[in-house]
Amino acid sequence: MFGMKFKWWLLRELEPETGTFIKAFCKTHPGAVFVDVGANAGYFTLLASRAGARVVSYEPDETSYRVLQRNIR
């Protein structure tokens, strides 16, 4: 972000339990809707989407929002 490439591994390292929970919950609850408020670059948005959830993401910061848009394409 902010002119630098987002380091996905950082979130994986800092919040491994969160990622594990999101993946497990979405896989065991077909049709789940995951709401990512303050989505930033979209790490958890993409994680939930790839686990089968429908996702609604909100990012108020304009710069982060552009990065989020680029990452979900």
N, CA and C of each residue as an Amber inpcrd file, in Angstrom:
protein
   219
   0.8440000  -1.1700000   0.0000000   0.0000000   0.0000000   0.0000000
   0.8870000   1.2300000   0.0000000   0.2920000   2.3330000  -0.2820000
   1.0030000   3.5990000  -0.2630000   2.3030000   3.5190000  -1.0610000
   2.2000000   2.9260000  -2.2470000   3.3520000   2.8400000  -3.1240000
   4.2070000   1.6040000  -2.9020000   3.8880000   0.7900000  -1.9100000
   4.6600000  -0.4210000  -1.6520000   3.7750000  -1.6330000  -1.8890000
   4.3870000  -2.7330000  -2.2230000   3.6320000  -3.9640000  -2.4080000
   3.1770000  -4.4790000  -1.0410000   1.8890000  -4.8560000  -0.9430000
   1.3580000  -5.3480000   0.3230000   1.9850000  -6.6910000   0.6590000
   2.3750000  -6.8650000   1.8940000   3.0270000  -8.1020000   2.3200000
   1.9950000  -9.0280000   2.9590000   1.4270000  -9.9200000   2.1310000
   0.3830000 -10.8390000   2.5860000   0.8600000 -11.7170000   3.7260000
   2.0990000 -12.1220000   3.6820000   2.6200000 -13.0060000   4.7130000
   2.5560000 -12.3660000   6.0910000   2.5650000 -11.0320000   6.1610000
   2.5440000 -10.3420000   7.4470000   1.2620000 -10.6620000   8.2180000
   0.1140000 -10.5870000   7.5670000  -1.1420000 -10.9220000   8.2500000
  -1.2090000 -12.3950000   8.6060000  -0.6890000 -13.2260000   7.7170000
  -0.6930000 -14.6680000   7.9830000   0.1360000 -14.9510000   9.2400000
   1.2210000 -14.2080000   9.4180000   2.0870000 -14.3940000  10.5820000
   1.5170000 -13.7550000  11.8410000   0.8780000 -12.5860000  11.7010000
   0.3840000 -11.8620000  12.8720000  -0.9600000 -12.3780000  13.3800000
  -1.7890000 -12.9000000  12.5060000  -3.1240000 -13.3480000  12.9030000
  -3.4570000 -14.7320000  12.3500000  -2.6410000 -15.7280000  12.6600000
  -2.9050000 -17.0570000  12.0920000  -4.2180000 -17.6610000  12.5950000
  -4.5830000 -17.4040000  13.8540000  -5.8280000 -17.9680000  14.3950000
  -7.0460000 -17.3870000  13.6820000  -6.9820000 -16.1050000  13.3470000
  -8.0890000 -15.4630000  12.6460000  -8.2920000 -16.0950000  11.2810000
  -7.2080000 -16.2740000  10.5560000  -7.2880000 -16.9010000   9.2390000
  -7.8140000 -18.3230000   9.3120000  -7.3450000 -19.0780000  10.2790000
  -7.7950000 -20.4580000  10.4610000  -9.2840000 -20.4930000  10.7790000
  -9.7400000 -19.5970000  11.6490000 -11.1510000 -19.5450000  12.0010000
 -12.0160000 -19.1890000  10.7930000 -11.6150000 -18.1640000  10.0470000
 -12.3910000 -17.7290000   8.8840000 -12.5280000 -18.8610000   7.8720000
 -11.4250000 -19.5090000   7.5640000 -11.4740000 -20.6150000   6.5920000
 -12.3750000 -21.7430000   7.0760000 -12.2140000 -22.1550000   8.3300000
 -13.0070000 -23.2610000   8.8670000 -14.4870000 -22.9030000   8.9200000
 -14.8090000 -21.6990000   9.3760000 -16.2010000 -21.2910000   9.4890000
 -16.8710000 -21.2410000   8.1220000 -16.2040000 -20.6240000   7.1700000
 -16.7980000 -20.4830000   5.8310000 -16.9740000 -21.8240000   5.1370000
 -16.0360000 -22.7320000   5.3590000 -16.1450000 -24.0510000   4.7300000
 -17.2430000 -24.9010000   5.3580000 -17.5170000 -24.7060000   6.6460000
 -18.5250000 -25.5220000   7.3260000 -19.9040000 -24.8730000   7.3610000
 -20.0200000 -23.6590000   6.8280000 -21.3040000 -22.9570000   6.7790000
 -21.5800000 -22.5030000   5.3420000 -22.0120000 -23.4300000   4.4930000
 -22.2900000 -23.0680000   3.1050000 -23.2780000 -21.9080000   3.0270000
 -22.9860000 -20.9730000   2.1500000 -23.8510000 -19.8190000   1.9740000
 -23.6010000 -18.7060000   2.9670000 -22.5800000 -18.8520000   3.8030000
 -22.2620000 -17.8260000   4.7920000 -21.9330000 -16.5040000   4.1000000
 -22.2690000 -15.4130000   4.7660000 -21.9120000 -14.0840000   4.2800000
 -20.8660000 -13.5280000   5.2370000 -19.7090000 -13.1960000   4.7090000
 -18.6040000 -12.6570000   5.4930000 -18.5500000 -11.1610000   5.2460000
 -18.6080000 -10.3660000   6.3130000 -18.5510000  -8.9060000   6.1920000
 -17.2080000  -8.4480000   6.7330000 -16.4220000  -7.8360000   5.8740000
 -15.0830000  -7.3710000   6.2330000 -15.0980000  -5.8460000   6.3090000
 -15.2460000  -5.3250000   7.5300000 -15.2950000  -3.8770000   7.7350000
 -13.8810000  -3.4020000   8.0590000 -13.3950000  -2.4800000   7.2530000
 -12.0000000  -2.0690000   7.3730000 -11.1300000  -3.0950000   6.6650000
 -11.5320000  -3.4180000   5.4510000 -10.9340000  -4.5300000   4.7020000
  -9.4710000  -4.3150000   4.3190000  -9.0240000  -3.0780000   4.3430000
  -7.6520000  -2.7660000   3.9810000  -7.3670000  -3.2970000   2.5820000
  -6.3340000  -4.1190000   2.4200000  -5.9700000  -4.6300000   1.0960000
  -6.7530000  -5.8800000   0.7120000  -7.5440000  -6.4220000   1.6400000
  -8.4220000  -7.5330000   1.2980000  -7.9450000  -8.9210000   1.6590000
  -6.9850000  -9.0350000   2.5640000  -6.4830000 -10.3640000   2.9160000
  -7.6110000 -11.2710000   3.4070000  -8.3850000 -10.8200000   4.3960000
  -9.4530000 -11.6520000   4.9340000 -10.6230000 -11.7570000   3.9620000
 -10.8320000 -10.7320000   3.1590000 -11.8490000 -10.7750000   2.1070000
 -11.5730000 -11.9330000   1.1550000 -10.3400000 -12.0140000   0.6820000
  -9.9610000 -13.0720000  -0.2550000  -9.9690000 -14.4450000   0.4090000
  -9.5370000 -14.4950000   1.6560000  -9.5290000 -15.7610000   2.3850000
 -10.9450000 -16.3280000   2.4950000 -11.8890000 -15.4870000   2.8920000
 -13.2720000 -15.9350000   3.0340000 -13.8800000 -16.3050000   1.6870000
 -13.5910000 -15.5260000   0.6790000 -14.1250000 -15.7940000  -0.6530000
 -13.6240000 -17.1360000  -1.1810000 -12.3550000 -17.3810000  -1.0140000
 -11.7780000 -18.6400000  -1.4930000 -12.2740000 -19.8380000  -0.6980000
 -12.7740000 -19.5840000   0.5280000 -13.3310000 -20.6660000   1.3490000
 -14.8140000 -20.8790000   1.0620000 -15.3680000 -20.1010000   0.1250000
 -16.7380000 -20.3300000  -0.3110000 -17.7940000 -19.3690000   0.2020000
 -17.3960000 -18.3550000   0.9460000 -18.3750000 -17.4030000   1.4790000
 -18.6980000 -16.3180000   0.4560000 -19.8900000 -15.7610000   0.5900000
 -20.2170000 -14.5250000  -0.1200000 -19.6200000 -13.4220000   0.7390000
 -19.0020000 -12.4340000   0.1160000 -18.2550000 -11.4370000   0.8870000
 -18.7190000 -10.0210000   0.5720000 -18.8660000  -9.2400000   1.6350000
 -19.1250000  -7.8080000   1.5240000 -17.9550000  -7.1250000   2.2220000
 -17.2260000  -6.2790000   1.4960000 -16.0700000  -5.6030000   2.0690000
 -16.2710000  -4.0990000   2.0590000 -15.8130000  -3.4560000   3.1130000
 -15.8870000  -2.0020000   3.2130000 -14.5330000  -1.4730000   3.6470000
 -14.0110000  -0.5300000   2.9010000 -12.7520000   0.1190000   3.2430000
 -12.9110000   1.6200000   3.0290000 -12.9060000   2.4240000   4.1060000
 -13.1370000   3.8570000   3.9680000 -11.9470000   4.6520000   3.4450000
 -10.7390000   4.1490000   3.6320000  -9.5570000   4.8810000   3.1760000
  -9.4180000   4.7420000   1.6610000  -9.3330000   5.8600000   0.9720000
  -9.3270000   5.8540000  -0.4950000  -8.1520000   5.0730000  -1.0850000
  -6.9810000   5.2480000  -0.5110000  -5.7990000   4.5470000  -1.0310000
  -5.9250000   3.0420000  -0.8160000  -6.3210000   2.6510000   0.3770000
  -6.4980000   1.2210000   0.6620000  -7.6260000   0.6330000  -0.1720000
  -8.6650000   1.4250000  -0.4070000  -9.7800000   0.9640000  -1.2330000
  -9.3140000   0.6350000  -2.6470000  -8.4440000   1.4660000  -3.2100000
  -7.9210000   1.1810000  -4.5590000  -7.1140000  -0.1070000  -4.5730000
  -6.3310000  -0.3260000  -3.5140000  -5.5540000  -1.5680000  -3.4240000
  -6.5150000  -2.7550000  -3.2940000  -7.5480000  -2.6230000  -2.4810000
  -8.5520000  -3.6710000  -2.3270000  -9.1940000  -4.0060000  -3.6760000
  -9.5980000  -2.9790000  -4.4030000 -10.2120000  -3.2120000  -5.7180000
  -9.2710000  -3.9760000  -6.6370000  -8.0110000  -3.5960000  -6.6450000
  -7.0290000  -4.2690000  -7.4970000  -6.8510000  -5.7280000  -7.0770000
  -6.8610000  -5.9870000  -5.7790000  -6.6210000  -7.3440000  -5.2950000
  -7.7860000  -8.3000000  -5.5120000  -8.9950000  -7.7850000  -5.5600000
 -10.1370000  -8.7030000  -5.7210000 -10.4690000  -8.9950000  -7.1750000
  -9.7740000  -8.3890000  -8.0790000 -10.0070000  -8.6810000  -9.5130000
  -9.3080000  -9.9100000  -9.9550000
